[in-house]
Amino acid sequence: MATVETGHVLFWVRLAGELPHGEPARGDVRVEVQHFDMASTATASMVASGRTWARTHSLAFFTMGRTVHYKIHCKEEEIERAWPEIEHVQSMMNERFTWTCERLSLRPTDDEDRRAIFDSYYLAEHRITPTAWGFTKVASDDWNAALVFRFFAWVSSRIPRARITVNDEGPYVPVGYLAISGGRWAIDMEDLQRNRDYLVESELWKYAAEQVEAVARFMNGQVFAPIPVIDYADRQEIRALGLPNAELARMTLDQVANLIRFPWESAERP
């Protein structure tokens, strides 16, 4: 096993095959990932058997590695005013819905976060530290990914002047990088361009082409992929709708989510 770290998020991977030049890995292996792509492979520098290999593509991720990252950029007083309600709704989301890996974990950025996480690499890249942030590992669970995006669409309505970025490494968001402000989804051009530059510099043309296609689909109105919901028919919140499997088999995640009564639609508010 090896631990792969990007920023503050840890992923577990398995090494597939031998190291470069046919030498097997011995002892601990450290992998420093420089890039993730949509096919769940990685470009990385790797230290193994006492040597540093400049780059390897021989990594296969366990599905637990897929993570939805989210950040809120707004004035501190805006998050302070909205936080009691957001925290309450987040708690209800975590309690009432089926989460197979991790739950929602949005939290305001504190001084420790700034020192331990954001100051270490945001300042170096001239990026602004978010007012609130978090991440949720969803593994291969696209229903959980959909729940995260539904939650942040609502959060945007509570802080309409905030810019919220939500990035998904999986198939639910084909373009990969989204931002929402005032309830309207857009492409997170900053992170998309950063990823695009890397793909071009690394001559990863296949993935660069897939990214262009995803952007084109977004511009034509496809924000979220039309993923069938039938694989999630056993979830208690979906079963509660009382829809027969024959009907669910014709529906997508978003079509079913439109029928769900979410916590912010109830009268139970702090």
C-alpha positions in Angstrom: 0.0 0.0 0.0 1.0 3.6 -0.4 -0.5 6.9 0.8 -1.1 9.5 -1.7 -1.6 13.1 -0.6 -3.0 16.1 -2.5 -3.2 19.1 -0.2 -4.8 17.8 3.0 -6.7 14.9 1.6 -5.3 11.3 1.8 -6.1 8.6 -0.6 -5.2 4.9 -0.5 -3.9 3.3 -3.7 -2.4 0.0 -4.8 0.6 -0.3 -7.0 -0.2 -2.1 -10.2 2.7 -4.1 -11.5 6.4 -3.4 -11.2 8.3 -0.2 -10.8 10.0 1.3 -13.8 12.7 -0.9 -15.3 11.0 -3.9 -13.8 12.2 -3.5 -10.2 9.6 -4.6 -7.6 8.7 -2.3 -4.8 10.2 -3.1 -1.4 9.2 -1.7 2.0 7.3 1.6 2.4 6.4 3.5 -0.8 5.7 7.2 -0.8 3.8 8.6 -3.7 3.5 12.3 -4.3 0.6 12.9 -6.7 0.9 15.8 -9.1 -2.3 15.2 -11.0 -5.5 13.2 -10.9 -7.5 12.5 -14.0 -11.1 11.3 -14.6 -9.9 7.8 -15.3 -8.6 7.4 -11.7 -5.0 7.2 -12.7 -2.3 9.4 -11.5 0.9 11.1 -12.6 3.3 11.1 -9.7 6.8 11.1 -8.4 7.4 8.0 -6.3 10.0 7.1 -3.8 10.5 3.3 -3.5 13.3 0.9 -2.8 15.6 3.8 -1.9 15.2 5.5 -5.2 13.1 8.4 -6.5 11.3 7.7 -9.8 10.5 10.8 -11.7 7.1 9.7 -12.8 4.8 6.7 -13.0 1.3 6.0 -14.3 1.1 2.6 -12.6 -1.5 3.5 -9.9 -5.0 2.2 -9.5 -7.2 4.0 -7.0 -9.6 2.3 -4.7 -13.1 3.8 -5.3 -13.0 5.4 -1.8 -10.6 8.0 -3.2 -13.3 10.0 -5.0 -13.9 13.1 -3.1 -16.2 16.1 -3.6 -14.5 19.3 -2.4 -16.3 22.5 -1.6 -15.3 26.0 -0.6 -17.2 29.2 0.1 -15.8 32.6 -0.6 -17.7 35.5 1.0 -17.4 38.1 3.8 -17.0 36.6 7.3 -20.0 38.4 8.6 -22.1 36.7 5.9 -21.1 33.2 6.9 -21.6 34.1 10.6 -25.2 35.2 10.0 -26.1 32.2 7.9 -24.1 29.5 9.8 -26.6 28.5 12.4 -29.2 27.6 9.8 -26.6 26.0 7.5 -25.2 23.9 10.3 -28.7 22.8 11.3 -29.6 21.8 7.8 -26.3 20.0 7.2 -26.9 18.0 10.4 -30.4 17.0 9.2 -29.0 16.0 5.8 -26.4 13.8 7.5 -29.0 12.2 9.7 -31.8 11.7 7.2 -30.1 10.5 4.1 -28.1 7.4 3.3 -24.3 8.1 3.2 -22.1 5.1 2.2 -18.7 6.7 2.8 -18.6 10.1 4.4 -21.1 12.8 5.2 -21.3 16.5 4.6 -18.5 18.3 6.5 -18.7 22.0 5.7 -17.2 24.2 8.4 -16.0 27.9 8.7 -12.3 28.3 8.2 -10.5 29.0 11.5 -7.0 30.1 12.3 -5.7 26.5 12.6 -7.1 25.7 9.1 -5.3 28.8 7.7 -2.0 27.8 9.3 -2.1 24.1 8.7 -3.8 24.0 5.3 -4.3 27.1 3.3 -1.3 29.2 4.1 0.9 26.3 3.0 -0.2 26.2 -0.6 -2.8 28.8 -1.3 -0.5 31.7 -0.7 2.2 30.2 -2.9 -0.4 30.0 -5.8 -1.8 33.4 -5.1 -5.2 31.9 -4.2 -7.7 33.3 -1.7 -8.3 31.4 1.5 -12.0 30.3 1.6 -14.4 31.6 4.4 -15.7 28.0 4.8 -14.6 24.7 3.3 -14.9 20.9 3.6 -14.9 17.7 1.6 -17.0 14.5 1.4 -15.6 11.2 0.2 -18.3 9.6 -1.9 -16.5 6.6 -3.4 -18.5 5.4 -6.4 -21.8 6.6 -4.9 -23.2 9.1 -7.4 -26.4 9.6 -5.3 -24.2 10.9 -2.4 -22.5 13.2 -4.9 -26.0 14.5 -6.0 -26.9 15.1 -2.4 -23.8 17.3 -1.9 -24.6 19.4 -4.9 -28.2 19.8 -3.9 -27.1 21.0 -0.4 -24.8 23.6 -1.9 -27.4 24.9 -4.3 -29.5 25.6 -1.2 -26.5 27.2 0.7 -26.1 29.5 -2.2 -29.6 30.8 -1.7 -28.8 31.6 1.9 -25.6 33.5 1.0 -26.5 34.8 -2.4 -23.4 37.0 -2.8 -21.0 34.2 -2.0 -19.0 32.3 -4.6 -19.1 28.6 -3.8 -17.0 26.1 -5.6 -17.9 22.4 -5.6 -15.6 19.9 -7.5 -16.4 16.3 -8.2 -13.7 13.8 -9.4 -16.4 11.4 -10.6 -18.9 11.1 -13.5 -21.8 13.0 -11.9 -20.2 16.3 -12.9 -18.7 15.8 -16.4 -16.9 19.1 -16.4 -15.4 18.4 -13.0 -15.3 21.9 -11.6 -18.4 23.9 -10.8 -19.1 27.2 -9.0 -22.4 28.6 -7.9 -23.5 32.2 -7.0 -27.0 33.4 -6.4 -28.3 29.9 -7.1 -26.8 29.6 -10.6 -24.3 27.0 -11.6 -21.3 27.9 -13.7 -18.0 26.4 -14.6 -15.2 27.1 -12.0 -12.9 28.5 -14.7 -10.0 29.0 -12.3 -9.7 25.3 -11.3 -10.7 24.1 -14.8 -7.9 26.2 -16.4 -5.4 25.0 -13.8 -6.2 21.4 -14.7 -6.3 22.2 -18.4 -2.8 23.7 -18.3 -1.5 20.6 -16.7 -3.1 18.3 -19.2 -1.6 20.3 -22.1 1.8 20.6 -20.5 1.9 16.9 -19.8 0.6 16.1 -23.3 -2.4 14.1 -21.9 -4.4 14.8 -25.0 -7.1 12.2 -24.5 -8.1 13.7 -21.1 -7.8 17.3 -22.5 -10.2 16.3 -25.3 -12.7 14.8 -22.9 -12.6 18.0 -20.9 -13.4 20.1 -24.0 -16.3 17.8 -24.7 -17.6 18.1 -21.2 -17.4 21.9 -21.4 -19.4 21.8 -24.6 -22.1 19.7 -23.0 -22.2 22.1 -20.1 -22.7 25.0 -22.5 -25.6 23.1 -24.1 -27.3 22.8 -20.7 -26.0 19.5 -19.2 -24.6 20.5 -15.8 -25.0 17.0 -14.3 -24.7 13.7 -16.0 -28.1 11.8 -16.6 -27.1 8.9 -14.4 -29.8 6.2 -13.9 -31.1 6.1 -10.3 -32.1 2.4 -10.3 -28.9 1.3 -8.7 -29.9 3.4 -5.7 -33.5 2.2 -5.4 -32.8 0.6 -2.1 -32.0 3.9 -0.3 -34.6 4.6 2.3 -35.2 8.2 1.1 -35.9 6.9 -2.4 -38.0 3.9 -1.2 -40.1 6.4 0.7 -41.3 8.0 -2.5 -43.2 4.8 -3.2 -42.2 4.6 -6.9 -42.1 1.1 -8.5 -38.8 -0.1 -9.8 -40.1 -0.1 -13.3 -40.6 3.6 -13.1 -37.3 4.2 -11.3 -35.6 2.4 -14.1 -36.5 5.2 -16.5 -35.4 8.0 -14.1 -32.1 9.8 -13.4 -30.6 10.9 -10.1 -31.7 14.5 -10.6 -35.3 13.5 -11.6 -35.7 11.6 -8.4 -33.9 14.3 -6.3 -36.6 16.7 -7.6 -39.2 14.6 -5.8 -37.4 14.5 -2.5 -38.4 16.8 0.3 -35.1 18.2 1.6 -34.7 19.7 5.1 -34.7 23.3 3.9 -38.2 22.7 2.5 -39.6 21.8 6.0 -40.5 24.1 8.8 -37.9 22.6 11.1 -35.5 25.6 11.2 -33.3 26.8 14.1 
